[in-house]
Amino acid sequence: MKQSFLPKVFFMPGDGHGWALDEDLRQMRMALTGIVQETSLARAEIIHTPFWQGLSVVHPEILQKAFVIAHADNPPFFYLKQPDFLRGQQHVDLWVARSSEAFEQFHALRLPVTYIPYTIDEKLFFPIADKKSLRKKFGIPEKSYVITNLHRDSEGANLSTPKFQKAPELMVEILKELHARDLSFHVLLAGPRRHWIRHALAKVGIPFTFVGKSDVEGDDFGVNILERSILNELMSAADLMLIPSRWEGGPQSIMEGAACRCKILSTPVGLAYDILEPLSLYHSISEAANRIAEDQKKNILQPTLEPQWKRWQQSHTMQRMKKDLQELYQKLPNDTLFQKKSIASRHSWIQAQRMQIFHSIGNRICKKRLPSHVGWNHHVGKDHDLDQIFGSLGNILKDLNILTRPANGSGIEFIGFPTKDLLPIQKSCSRFQWITPSMSCASLLQEASIIAPGVQDIVKLRSAGLLNSVMVLPLPILSDQDLCEEPLVIYEKDTTASLTIWKAMAAGRPIIYPIASAYYEQVFHGGFSYQQEQEIPMLLEMARKEAPQLRALAKVPSRESAQKAIKQLLEIIAIENKFL
C-alpha cells in the first residue's frame, strides 16, 4: 500500500507476560511496519495502545495533544464499572472494538469507534489429527470424552476465590449435572491460576488432568504459563472446549479452538457471536448438559467445525488485522480531529519529554491517598431510592475516615438530587452526581460525571443525548422483598428497572429480561434473557427449576465491593487534581 506520509507513532507496552496484550502489540507492530514511523512518547503524533489503562502513566497534556488510539480488550459495558474509565472516556480519541458485541456497545455509549476483529497467528494454531499420541503425551485417558477449559479460574489476590469474569462455578455446575446423569467424561485443565476449579472438581469426584506444575505453593502465574504450541496440542487432544464466562473481550480461545477445529460450547459473550454456530452457544446449565450429552451420543457438534473454521479464517487472522489497521491509518489524514491534534502535537519534544519525566517520577513517589473531605449535596425526600443510596454512601465515607462538608463548587463533590442553593462549580472542582433510573434529565447536572446503579441507565441517558462522563457503581440497597424463588420478569418497555433488579437479586430471585437491553450486565448467570415475550412462560418454568443454581451464580452489590470502587475513584481523582 502506498503511503504519502509516515505518521510518528508511539506504541504503548502490553501486559509484559507474553499473554493476549503482548500478542496484540506484536501483531499491531507487524501490521504497521513501513506504514508508520515509530518514535518516542514525547515526539508522537499518535499514541497507539493495546490496553487503554496503560495511558495512566502518560502526562495528561501529552494525551491531549496526541491522537490516542486504544484497543478495547474487554467490552465497554464492563469498562463502565471501572473508575479509571472516566479517564479513558476523556483521553481516547478512537476506540478499536475487537468484536461486533463491543462495537455495538461503543455505539450505544456514543464513543468514537472502529471495528478491527481480534486475531491470532494462523501459524500457531491448526488441527493435529493424531489425538491418540497427544493424549498419551499429556497423560489423558485415550478413549474418554475430554472436556477442556484453558482459562484462569482463580482470582490472583485470593487463589481460593473463583474469578468472577471466567465463571468457573458455572462450569462446575454443568459438570456436576453430567456426573449426576452417569455420563463418562474427563476434564483437561492447564495454565496458571487453576487452583479453584482443581479443588472444586476433586471435592465432587470429577476426574481431571492438569497439565503444569501442580505442586507450586501460592501463585503459579510465572510458572505455569504455557507456550502456544502446547495450547494448540491440548485443544487438538480434547473433544470439546467449554467456556462459561460472564463476559469476554475475546476470548482468544474461541479463535484458537476454531482454528484447531475443536468443538466449542460457550456462553453467548464476546467473539462467540462472531464465530460460533447457534448450536455452539448455551444459556443455562441444563441446556449445556443436554448439548454435551447429545454430542457424546450423536456427535451433533461435528457440523459446527467447518463454518466456525471458515469464520475464523475469513476475519480473525493476522492478514485481516494488517489490512484493517493499514486502512485505518490511510484514512487518518482526512480525520478532522486528527488534523487538529497533528498541529497541536508539533510542540517542543524536549518540553514534552521533560513533562513526562516529571510525571513518571511523580507517579513513583506519590503514594495513593484519600482526600480528607468531600463536598456533599442531596435533597432528602425527593427520591426514596436515592436517599438509601446516599445513606450507604455516607456510611462508606465514614469507614474510609472521609469527612463531608456542604458542596461549594470546589474539590471533590458528591451530589444526589441537587438542592436549589447548590453553588456552581469552580475550575478546580470534580463533581459527581449519583442518580436513580427514575430521575429526569432535568435533574441532572451538565457539569457532573454521572454515577448510575446499572449499565442500562447509562444507555438510556446516552439515547436521550446526555454526553457527560459516566460510570456504573451500584451501592448496596435494602431489598423490599422476601427471599423467594419466584422469578422477576422485566418487560421490553421497562428501561428503568436496574434498582428493581438489584432488589430482586438481593432477595434471591432469578431475573428474566429482554436480550435487547443492557440488563445482562447486572444479571449475568443469575437469570435468562428472551428475544420475544412469547418465550417468557418457558423461561419462568426453567428459572423456577434452576433457582438454587441461579441464586448461587448471581452477585449483588456489597458494601465491600462498593467501598473498594469508591476508594479507587477517590484515589484517582485526588492524585490527578491534588485534592489531598
C-alpha positions as CSV (number, residue, x, y, z in Angstrom):
1,M,0.0,0.0,0.0
2,K,1.4,3.4,-1.0
3,Q,1.6,5.8,1.9
4,S,2.1,9.6,1.3
5,F,3.3,10.2,4.9
6,L,4.6,8.2,7.8
7,P,2.9,9.3,11.0
8,K,5.0,9.3,14.1
9,V,3.6,6.7,16.4
10,F,4.4,5.5,19.9
11,F,3.2,2.1,20.8
12,M,2.3,1.7,24.5
13,P,3.5,-1.6,26.1
14,G,1.4,-4.7,26.6
15,D,1.0,-6.9,29.7
16,G,4.6,-8.0,29.9
17,H,3.7,-11.6,30.4
18,G,3.5,-12.8,26.8
19,W,-0.2,-13.1,27.0
20,A,-3.0,-11.6,25.0
21,L,-2.0,-7.9,25.2
22,D,1.6,-8.6,24.3
23,E,0.5,-10.7,21.4
24,D,-1.9,-7.9,20.3
25,L,1.0,-5.4,20.5
26,R,3.2,-7.7,18.4
27,Q,0.6,-8.0,15.7
28,M,0.0,-4.2,15.7
29,R,3.7,-3.5,15.1
30,M,3.9,-6.2,12.4
31,A,0.8,-4.9,10.6
32,L,2.1,-1.3,10.5
33,T,5.7,-2.0,9.6
34,G,6.6,0.5,6.8
35,I,3.3,2.4,7.3
36,V,4.3,4.4,10.4
37,Q,7.5,5.7,11.9
38,E,8.0,4.5,15.5
39,T,9.1,7.3,17.8
40,S,9.4,8.3,21.4
41,L,6.4,9.2,23.5
42,A,7.4,12.9,23.5
43,R,7.7,13.1,19.7
44,A,4.5,11.1,18.9
45,E,1.6,12.4,16.8
46,I,-0.2,9.2,17.6
47,I,-0.2,7.1,20.7
48,H,-1.5,3.6,20.0
49,T,-2.1,1.3,22.9
50,P,-3.3,-2.4,23.2
51,F,-4.6,-1.5,26.6
52,W,-6.2,1.8,27.5
53,Q,-5.5,1.6,31.2
54,G,-1.8,1.9,30.4
55,L,-2.4,5.5,29.4
56,S,-2.4,6.4,33.1
57,V,1.4,6.6,33.0
58,V,1.3,9.3,30.3
59,H,1.2,13.0,31.2
60,P,-2.3,14.3,30.5
61,E,-1.1,17.2,28.4
62,I,0.7,14.8,26.1
63,L,-2.5,12.8,25.8
64,Q,-4.4,16.0,24.9
65,K,-2.1,16.9,22.1
66,A,-1.5,13.4,20.5
67,F,-4.2,11.4,18.7
68,V,-4.9,8.4,21.0
69,I,-6.0,5.1,19.6
70,A,-6.9,2.4,22.2
71,H,-7.8,-1.2,21.6
72,A,-10.6,-2.5,23.8
73,D,-9.5,-5.8,25.4
74,N,-13.0,-6.0,27.1
75,P,-16.5,-4.8,26.1
76,P,-17.1,-1.2,27.1
77,F,-20.2,-2.1,29.3
78,F,-17.6,-3.8,31.5
79,Y,-15.4,-0.7,31.5
80,L,-18.2,1.4,32.8
81,K,-17.7,-0.3,36.1
82,Q,-14.0,0.6,36.3
83,P,-13.5,4.1,38.0
84,D,-10.5,4.8,35.7
85,F,-12.7,4.5,32.6
86,L,-13.7,8.1,33.4
87,R,-10.2,9.0,32.3
88,G,-10.4,6.7,29.3
89,Q,-13.5,8.4,28.0
90,Q,-11.7,11.8,28.2
91,H,-8.4,10.8,26.6
92,V,-9.1,8.2,23.9
93,D,-9.9,9.7,20.5
94,L,-10.6,6.4,18.8
95,W,-11.5,3.0,20.3
96,V,-10.8,-0.2,18.4
97,A,-13.5,-2.7,19.1
98,R,-12.4,-6.3,18.7
99,S,-15.9,-8.0,18.5
100,S,-19.2,-7.0,17.0
101,E,-20.6,-7.0,20.5
102,A,-18.1,-4.4,21.7
103,F,-18.6,-2.3,18.6
104,E,-22.4,-2.1,19.3
105,Q,-21.8,-1.2,22.9
106,F,-19.4,1.6,22.0
107,H,-22.0,2.9,19.6
108,A,-24.6,2.7,22.4
109,L,-22.3,4.8,24.6
110,R,-21.7,7.3,21.8
111,L,-18.0,6.8,21.9
112,P,-15.8,7.1,18.7
113,V,-15.1,3.5,17.5
114,T,-13.9,1.4,14.6
115,Y,-14.1,-2.3,14.3
116,I,-10.9,-4.4,13.9
117,P,-11.6,-8.0,14.9
118,Y,-9.4,-10.0,17.3
119,T,-6.9,-12.1,15.5
120,I,-4.4,-14.9,16.2
121,D,-1.3,-16.1,14.4
122,E,-2.5,-18.8,12.0
123,K,0.9,-20.4,12.0
124,L,0.5,-21.2,15.7
125,F,-3.0,-22.9,15.8
126,F,-4.0,-25.7,13.4
127,P,-5.6,-29.1,13.7
128,I,-3.5,-32.1,14.8
129,A,-5.2,-35.3,13.7
130,D,-3.3,-37.8,16.0
131,K,-5.4,-37.5,19.1
132,K,-4.0,-40.8,20.4
133,S,-0.4,-39.6,20.6
134,L,-1.4,-36.3,22.1
135,R,-3.4,-37.9,24.9
136,K,-0.5,-40.3,25.6
137,K,1.9,-37.3,25.8
138,F,-0.2,-35.5,28.4
139,G,-1.5,-38.5,30.4
140,I,-5.1,-38.1,29.2
141,P,-7.3,-41.2,29.1
142,E,-7.3,-42.3,25.4
143,K,-11.0,-43.2,25.0
144,S,-12.6,-40.6,27.2
145,Y,-14.8,-37.8,26.1
146,V,-12.4,-34.9,27.0
147,I,-13.8,-31.5,28.0
148,T,-11.2,-28.8,28.2
149,N,-11.0,-25.2,29.5
150,L,-7.7,-23.2,29.4
151,H,-8.8,-20.0,31.2
152,R,-7.6,-18.8,34.5
153,D,-10.3,-19.6,37.0
154,S,-8.9,-18.1,40.3
155,E,-8.5,-14.5,41.4
156,G,-4.9,-13.5,41.7
157,A,-5.5,-11.7,45.0
158,N,-7.1,-14.8,46.5
159,L,-6.5,-18.1,44.8
160,S,-9.3,-19.8,46.7
161,T,-11.8,-17.4,45.1
162,P,-13.3,-18.1,41.6
163,K,-12.5,-15.5,39.0
164,F,-15.8,-13.6,38.5
165,Q,-15.4,-13.0,34.8
166,K,-14.5,-16.6,33.9
167,A,-17.4,-18.1,36.0
168,P,-15.8,-21.5,36.8
169,E,-18.7,-22.1,39.2
170,L,-21.0,-22.4,36.1
171,M,-18.6,-24.9,34.5
172,V,-18.5,-27.0,37.7
173,E,-22.4,-26.9,37.9
174,I,-22.6,-28.2,34.3
175,L,-20.0,-31.0,35.0
176,K,-21.9,-31.9,38.2
177,E,-25.1,-32.3,36.1
178,L,-23.3,-34.5,33.7
179,H,-21.8,-36.5,36.6
180,A,-25.3,-36.9,38.1
181,R,-26.5,-38.4,34.8
182,D,-23.7,-41.0,35.0
183,L,-22.2,-39.8,31.8
184,S,-18.5,-40.7,31.3
185,F,-16.1,-37.8,30.6
186,H,-12.7,-36.4,31.6
187,V,-11.7,-32.8,32.2
188,L,-8.5,-31.3,30.8
189,L,-7.1,-28.2,32.6
190,A,-3.9,-26.3,32.0
191,G,-2.2,-22.9,32.7
192,P,-1.8,-20.7,35.7
193,R,-4.3,-20.0,38.5
194,R,-6.4,-23.1,38.1
195,H,-6.5,-23.6,41.9
196,W,-10.2,-23.1,42.5
197,I,-11.5,-25.4,39.8
198,R,-9.0,-28.2,40.6
199,H,-10.1,-28.1,44.2
200,A,-13.8,-28.0,43.3
201,L,-13.5,-30.9,40.9
202,A,-11.6,-33.0,43.3
203,K,-14.2,-32.3,46.0
204,V,-17.0,-33.7,44.0
205,G,-15.0,-36.6,42.5
206,I,-14.9,-35.5,38.8
207,P,-11.8,-36.8,37.1
208,F,-9.4,-34.3,35.5
209,T,-5.9,-34.0,34.2
210,F,-3.9,-30.8,34.9
211,V,-1.0,-30.0,32.6
212,G,1.5,-28.0,34.5
213,K,3.3,-27.9,37.9
214,S,0.7,-28.7,40.5
215,D,3.0,-28.6,43.5
216,V,3.6,-24.9,43.4
217,E,2.9,-23.1,46.6
218,G,0.9,-19.9,46.2
219,D,0.5,-18.1,42.9
220,D,1.8,-20.1,39.9
221,F,1.3,-17.2,37.4
222,G,5.0,-17.1,36.5
223,V,5.4,-20.8,36.4
224,N,2.5,-22.4,34.5
225,I,2.1,-20.1,31.5
226,L,2.3,-22.4,28.5
227,E,3.7,-21.9,25.1
228,R,1.1,-21.5,22.3
229,S,2.4,-24.7,20.7
230,I,1.4,-26.6,23.8
231,L,-2.1,-24.9,23.9
232,N,-2.5,-26.0,20.2
233,E,-1.8,-29.6,21.2
234,L,-4.1,-29.5,24.2
235,M,-7.0,-28.2,22.1
236,S,-6.4,-30.9,19.5
237,A,-6.3,-33.5,22.2
238,A,-9.8,-32.5,23.5
239,D,-13.2,-33.3,22.2
240,L,-14.9,-30.1,23.5
241,M,-13.9,-26.7,24.8
242,L,-16.3,-25.5,27.4
243,I,-16.4,-21.7,28.0
244,P,-18.6,-20.5,30.9
245,S,-17.6,-16.8,31.0
246,R,-19.8,-14.0,32.2
247,W,-18.3,-11.5,29.7
248,E,-15.3,-11.6,27.4
249,G,-13.3,-9.3,25.1
250,G,-12.4,-12.4,23.1
251,P,-11.7,-14.9,24.4
252,Q,-8.7,-15.9,22.2
253,S,-9.5,-19.5,23.0
254,I,-12.6,-19.2,20.7
255,M,-10.4,-18.3,17.8
256,E,-7.8,-20.9,18.8
257,G,-10.4,-23.6,19.2
258,A,-12.0,-22.8,15.8
259,A,-8.6,-22.8,14.1
260,C,-7.8,-26.2,15.7
261,R,-11.3,-27.5,14.7
262,C,-12.1,-28.3,18.3
263,K,-15.8,-28.4,19.2
264,I,-16.8,-25.4,21.3
265,L,-19.7,-24.8,23.7
266,S,-19.8,-21.2,25.0
267,T,-22.0,-18.7,26.8
268,P,-23.0,-16.0,24.2
269,V,-20.3,-13.5,25.0
270,G,-17.6,-11.6,23.1
271,L,-16.4,-13.4,19.9
272,A,-18.9,-16.2,20.4
273,Y,-21.4,-14.1,18.5
274,D,-19.0,-13.6,15.6
275,I,-17.5,-17.1,15.2
276,L,-19.7,-19.8,16.7
277,E,-22.8,-21.5,15.3
278,P,-26.0,-21.2,17.3
279,L,-25.6,-24.9,18.3
280,S,-22.3,-24.0,20.0
281,L,-24.0,-21.4,22.3
282,Y,-25.8,-22.2,25.6
283,H,-27.8,-20.1,28.1
284,S,-28.3,-22.5,31.0
285,I,-26.9,-25.4,33.0
286,S,-29.5,-27.8,31.6
287,E,-29.0,-26.6,28.0
288,A,-25.2,-27.1,28.2
289,A,-25.5,-30.5,29.8
290,N,-28.1,-31.7,27.2
291,R,-25.9,-30.5,24.4
292,I,-22.8,-32.3,25.7
293,A,-24.8,-35.5,26.3
294,E,-26.2,-35.4,22.7
295,D,-22.7,-34.7,21.3
296,Q,-21.3,-37.8,23.2
297,K,-24.1,-40.0,21.7
298,K,-24.7,-38.5,18.3
299,N,-21.7,-36.2,17.5
300,I,-24.1,-33.3,17.0
301,L,-21.4,-30.6,17.2
302,Q,-19.3,-32.0,14.4
303,P,-21.2,-30.0,11.7
304,T,-20.2,-26.8,13.5
305,L,-16.5,-27.2,12.9
306,E,-16.3,-26.2,9.3
307,P,-18.4,-23.0,9.4
308,Q,-16.6,-21.9,12.6
309,W,-13.2,-22.5,11.0
310,K,-14.3,-20.5,7.9
311,R,-15.4,-17.5,10.0
312,W,-12.1,-17.6,11.9
313,Q,-10.1,-17.9,8.7
314,Q,-12.0,-15.1,7.0
315,S,-11.9,-12.5,9.7
316,H,-9.6,-13.4,12.6
317,T,-6.1,-14.0,11.1
318,M,-3.2,-11.6,11.1
319,Q,-3.7,-10.8,7.5
320,R,-7.1,-9.3,8.4
321,M,-5.6,-7.2,11.1
322,K,-2.9,-5.9,8.8
323,K,-5.5,-5.0,6.2
324,D,-7.8,-3.2,8.7
325,L,-5.0,-1.3,10.6
326,Q,-3.4,-0.1,7.3
327,E,-6.8,1.1,6.1
328,L,-7.3,2.9,9.4
329,Y,-4.0,4.7,9.1
330,Q,-4.6,5.5,5.5
331,K,-7.9,7.4,6.4
332,L,-6.4,9.3,9.4
333,P,-5.1,12.3,7.5
334,N,-8.7,13.1,6.5
335,D,-10.0,12.9,10.1
336,T,-10.8,16.4,11.4
337,L,-9.7,15.7,15.0
338,F,-6.5,14.0,13.8
339,Q,-5.7,17.1,11.7
340,K,-6.3,19.3,14.7
341,K,-4.2,17.2,17.0
342,S,-1.5,16.8,14.5
343,I,-0.9,20.5,14.6
344,A,-1.1,20.6,18.4
345,S,1.4,17.8,18.7
346,R,4.1,19.9,17.0
347,H,5.2,21.3,20.3
348,S,8.7,21.1,21.6
349,W,9.5,17.5,22.1
350,I,12.1,18.5,24.7
351,Q,9.4,20.2,26.7
352,A,7.1,17.1,26.3
353,Q,9.9,14.8,27.4
354,R,10.6,17.0,30.5
355,M,6.9,16.9,31.4
356,Q,6.8,13.1,31.0
357,I,9.9,12.6,33.1
358,F,8.5,14.6,36.0
359,H,5.1,12.8,35.6
360,S,6.8,9.4,35.8
361,I,8.8,10.5,38.9
362,G,5.6,11.8,40.5
363,N,3.8,8.5,39.8
364,R,6.6,6.6,41.5
365,I,6.9,8.8,44.6
366,C,3.3,9.8,45.0
367,K,1.5,7.4,47.3
368,K,-2.1,6.7,46.9
369,R,-4.0,8.8,49.4
370,L,-7.6,9.7,50.0
371,P,-9.0,13.2,50.3
372,S,-9.7,14.3,53.9
373,H,-13.2,15.5,52.9
374,V,-15.7,15.7,50.1
375,G,-18.4,18.1,49.2
376,W,-22.0,16.9,49.8
377,N,-25.3,17.9,48.5
378,H,-28.6,15.9,48.4
379,H,-32.2,17.0,48.8
380,V,-33.6,14.3,51.2
381,G,-37.2,13.2,50.5
382,K,-37.2,13.8,46.7
383,D,-36.2,10.2,45.8
384,H,-36.6,7.3,48.3
385,D,-34.0,5.1,46.5
386,L,-31.5,7.9,46.3
387,D,-32.0,8.6,50.0
388,Q,-31.0,5.0,50.6
389,I,-28.0,5.3,48.2
390,F,-26.7,8.4,50.0
391,G,-27.2,6.7,53.3
392,S,-24.9,3.8,52.1
393,L,-22.5,6.3,50.6
394,G,-22.3,8.3,53.8
395,N,-21.5,5.1,55.8
396,I,-18.8,4.1,53.4
397,L,-17.2,7.5,53.6
398,K,-17.2,7.2,57.4
399,D,-15.5,3.8,57.1
400,L,-12.8,5.5,55.0
401,N,-12.4,8.3,57.5
402,I,-13.5,10.9,55.0
403,L,-15.5,13.9,56.3
404,T,-18.3,15.6,54.4
405,R,-18.9,19.3,54.0
406,P,-21.6,21.4,52.2
407,A,-20.8,21.4,48.4
408,N,-19.4,24.8,47.5
409,G,-18.1,24.2,44.0
410,S,-14.6,23.2,44.8
411,G,-12.6,20.0,45.4
412,I,-14.3,16.6,45.1
413,E,-18.1,16.7,45.4
414,F,-20.8,14.0,45.6
415,I,-24.3,15.3,44.6
416,G,-27.6,13.4,44.6
417,F,-30.9,15.2,44.0
418,P,-29.5,18.8,43.9
419,T,-30.8,21.4,46.3
420,K,-31.8,24.8,44.9
421,D,-28.9,26.5,46.6
422,L,-26.2,24.3,45.1
423,L,-23.3,26.6,44.0
424,P,-21.8,26.4,40.5
425,I,-18.5,24.6,40.2
426,Q,-15.1,26.3,40.0
427,K,-12.4,25.3,37.6
428,S,-10.7,23.1,40.2
429,C,-13.9,21.1,41.1
430,S,-14.6,17.4,40.3
431,R,-18.3,16.9,40.7
432,F,-20.0,13.5,40.7
433,Q,-23.8,13.1,40.6
434,W,-25.3,9.8,41.8
435,I,-28.6,9.1,40.0
436,T,-31.5,6.6,40.0
437,P,-33.4,5.4,37.0
438,S,-36.5,7.4,37.8
439,M,-34.6,10.8,37.8
440,S,-35.5,13.1,34.9
441,C,-32.8,14.6,32.6
442,A,-33.8,18.0,34.0
443,S,-32.5,16.9,37.4
444,L,-29.0,16.0,36.0
445,L,-26.1,18.4,36.2
446,Q,-24.3,19.2,32.9
447,E,-21.0,19.7,34.7
448,A,-21.0,16.5,36.7
449,S,-19.8,13.0,35.9
450,I,-22.8,10.7,36.3
451,I,-22.7,7.6,38.5
452,A,-25.6,5.2,37.9
453,P,-26.6,1.9,39.5
454,G,-26.7,-0.1,36.2
455,V,-25.4,-0.1,32.6
456,Q,-29.0,0.2,31.3
457,D,-29.3,3.6,33.0
458,I,-26.3,4.9,31.1
459,V,-27.5,3.5,27.8
460,K,-30.9,5.3,28.4
461,L,-29.1,8.6,29.2
462,R,-27.0,8.3,26.1
463,S,-30.0,7.7,23.9
464,A,-31.5,10.8,25.3
465,G,-28.4,12.8,24.2
466,L,-26.7,13.2,27.6
467,L,-22.9,13.1,26.9
468,N,-21.4,13.6,30.5
469,S,-18.7,11.3,31.5
470,V,-20.4,8.2,33.1
471,M,-19.7,5.2,35.3
472,V,-21.6,2.4,37.0
473,L,-21.1,2.0,40.7
474,P,-24.0,0.1,42.4
475,L,-24.3,0.6,46.2
476,P,-25.9,-2.0,48.5
477,I,-29.6,-1.2,48.8
478,L,-32.2,-2.9,51.1
479,S,-34.5,-5.3,49.3
480,D,-38.2,-4.8,50.0
481,Q,-38.9,-8.4,49.0
482,D,-38.8,-11.6,51.0
483,L,-36.4,-14.4,49.9
484,C,-38.2,-16.4,47.3
485,E,-37.7,-18.4,44.1
486,E,-40.3,-16.7,42.1
487,P,-38.5,-15.1,39.1
488,L,-38.8,-11.4,38.3
489,V,-39.9,-10.6,34.8
490,I,-38.7,-7.4,33.1
491,Y,-40.6,-6.5,30.0
492,E,-39.2,-4.8,26.9
493,K,-40.7,-1.4,27.6
494,D,-39.2,-1.2,31.1
495,T,-35.9,0.7,30.7
496,T,-35.7,1.9,34.3
497,A,-35.5,-1.4,36.2
498,S,-31.9,-1.5,37.3
499,L,-32.7,-0.9,41.0
500,T,-35.7,-3.3,40.9
501,I,-33.4,-5.9,39.6
502,W,-30.8,-5.4,42.3
503,K,-33.5,-5.6,45.0
504,A,-34.9,-8.8,43.5
505,M,-31.4,-10.4,43.2
506,A,-30.7,-9.5,46.8
507,A,-33.9,-11.4,47.7
508,G,-32.7,-14.4,45.7
509,R,-35.0,-14.1,42.8
510,P,-33.9,-15.1,39.2
511,I,-34.3,-12.4,36.6
512,I,-35.9,-12.8,33.2
513,Y,-35.2,-9.8,30.9
514,P,-35.1,-8.7,27.3
515,I,-31.9,-9.6,25.4
516,A,-32.0,-6.2,23.6
517,S,-31.5,-4.4,26.9
518,A,-28.3,-3.9,28.9
519,Y,-29.6,-5.7,32.0
520,Y,-27.4,-8.7,31.3
521,E,-24.6,-6.6,32.8
522,Q,-26.3,-6.9,36.2
523,V,-27.9,-10.4,35.9
524,F,-25.1,-12.3,34.2
525,H,-25.7,-16.0,35.1
526,G,-28.4,-15.1,37.6
527,G,-31.3,-15.4,35.1
528,F,-32.3,-15.8,31.5
529,S,-32.9,-13.4,28.6
530,Y,-35.6,-13.6,25.9
531,Q,-35.9,-12.3,22.4
532,Q,-39.7,-12.3,22.2
533,E,-42.1,-12.1,25.1
534,Q,-43.7,-15.4,24.0
535,E,-40.7,-17.1,25.4
536,I,-41.4,-15.9,29.0
537,P,-43.6,-18.8,30.2
538,M,-40.9,-21.4,29.2
539,L,-38.2,-19.3,30.8
540,L,-40.2,-18.9,34.0
541,E,-40.5,-22.7,34.3
542,M,-36.8,-23.1,33.7
543,A,-35.9,-20.4,36.2
544,R,-38.1,-22.0,38.9
545,K,-36.4,-25.3,38.3
546,E,-32.8,-23.9,38.4
547,A,-33.4,-21.2,41.1
548,P,-30.9,-22.5,43.6
549,Q,-28.1,-22.6,41.0
550,L,-29.1,-19.2,39.6
551,R,-29.1,-17.7,43.1
552,A,-25.6,-19.2,43.7
553,L,-24.3,-17.7,40.4
554,A,-25.8,-14.2,41.0
555,K,-23.7,-11.4,42.5
556,V,-25.3,-8.4,44.2
557,P,-23.5,-5.2,45.3
558,S,-21.9,-5.5,48.7
559,R,-20.6,-2.8,51.0
560,E,-17.1,-4.2,50.5
561,S,-17.2,-4.0,46.7
562,A,-18.7,-0.6,46.7
563,Q,-16.1,0.7,49.2
564,K,-13.3,-0.7,47.0
565,A,-14.7,1.1,43.9
566,I,-15.3,4.4,45.8
567,K,-11.8,4.3,47.3
568,Q,-10.3,3.7,43.9
569,L,-12.3,6.6,42.4
570,L,-11.3,9.0,45.1
571,E,-7.6,8.0,44.9
572,I,-7.6,8.6,41.1
573,I,-9.3,12.0,41.3
574,A,-7.3,13.1,44.3
575,I,-3.9,12.4,42.7
576,E,-4.9,13.9,39.3
577,N,-6.3,17.1,40.8
578,K,-4.2,17.1,44.0
579,F,-7.2,17.2,46.3
580,L,-5.4,15.8,49.3
